[in-house]
């Protein structure tokens, strides 16, 4: 599964994307987010951690808006979309 980070999420994660081994994909989006937040220790220029950025984000699982309880079985991609300035 690929995770794509945008804007502040990219800054806090220190990368624009990463791959999670299919055998290690957690059961839900929330579990994935918690694991990624614990793994990445960087911050944005404003000092926000990835967990703090996640609290403001919208998440797409295979292109669909998804809450934290979304199952990840068979999912191929997660997009992490912080609020963007200008709409």
Legacy VTK file of the C-alpha trace (Angstrom):
# vtk DataFile Version 3.0
C-alpha trace
ASCII
DATASET POLYDATA
POINTS 87 float
0.000 0.000 0.000
1.198 3.503 -0.788
0.658 6.490 1.470
0.848 9.894 -0.211
1.420 12.941 2.002
0.575 16.468 0.883
1.500 19.945 2.182
1.955 20.022 6.000
1.660 16.224 6.227
4.562 15.914 3.782
6.615 18.354 5.859
5.959 16.506 9.136
6.537 13.058 7.611
9.689 14.213 5.836
8.582 12.497 2.620
5.881 12.811 -0.003
5.117 9.077 -0.065
5.964 5.773 1.479
5.089 2.144 0.949
3.764 -0.176 3.638
4.422 -3.876 3.159
1.080 -5.548 2.338
1.685 -8.082 5.116
2.033 -5.235 7.648
-0.974 -3.111 6.750
-3.089 -2.540 9.883
-6.784 -3.421 9.936
-8.062 0.173 9.883
-7.063 3.606 8.680
-6.873 4.829 12.292
-4.392 2.117 13.204
-2.303 3.008 10.149
-2.319 6.698 11.076
-1.339 5.972 14.681
1.543 3.769 13.497
2.797 6.366 11.012
2.547 9.159 13.617
4.613 7.094 16.051
7.182 6.305 13.354
7.730 9.848 12.018
9.237 12.256 14.528
9.659 15.327 12.318
7.634 18.515 12.494
6.390 21.192 10.156
8.065 24.619 10.081
5.365 25.681 12.560
6.354 22.846 14.916
3.369 20.542 14.332
3.938 16.802 14.603
2.461 14.391 12.109
-0.170 13.356 14.678
-1.194 17.008 15.064
-1.402 17.407 11.293
-3.483 14.216 11.009
-6.051 15.746 13.391
-6.815 18.356 10.711
-6.662 16.147 7.625
-9.039 14.506 5.238
-8.099 10.974 4.184
-8.827 9.211 0.941
-8.570 5.436 0.731
-8.435 4.429 -2.923
-9.964 7.789 -3.824
-12.845 7.737 -1.333
-13.221 10.051 1.645
-12.617 7.792 4.632
-12.957 8.040 8.437
-10.500 6.431 10.847
-12.565 3.240 11.174
-12.285 2.450 7.446
-11.002 -1.103 6.877
-7.799 -1.291 4.839
-8.070 -4.880 3.581
-7.249 -4.766 -0.119
-6.624 -0.998 -0.171
-3.872 0.185 -2.494
-3.472 3.885 -1.653
-4.084 6.357 1.158
-3.922 10.107 0.486
-3.353 12.444 3.442
-4.821 15.864 2.653
-4.369 18.736 5.106
-6.538 21.820 4.638
-5.229 23.857 1.728
-5.172 27.656 1.642
-7.263 29.237 -1.053
-9.915 26.527 -1.276
LINES 1 88
87 0 1 2 3 4 5 6 7 8 9 10 11 12 13 14 15 16 17 18 19 20 21 22 23 24 25 26 27 28 29 30 31 32 33 34 35 36 37 38 39 40 41 42 43 44 45 46 47 48 49 50 51 52 53 54 55 56 57 58 59 60 61 62 63 64 65 66 67 68 69 70 71 72 73 74 75 76 77 78 79 80 81 82 83 84 85 86
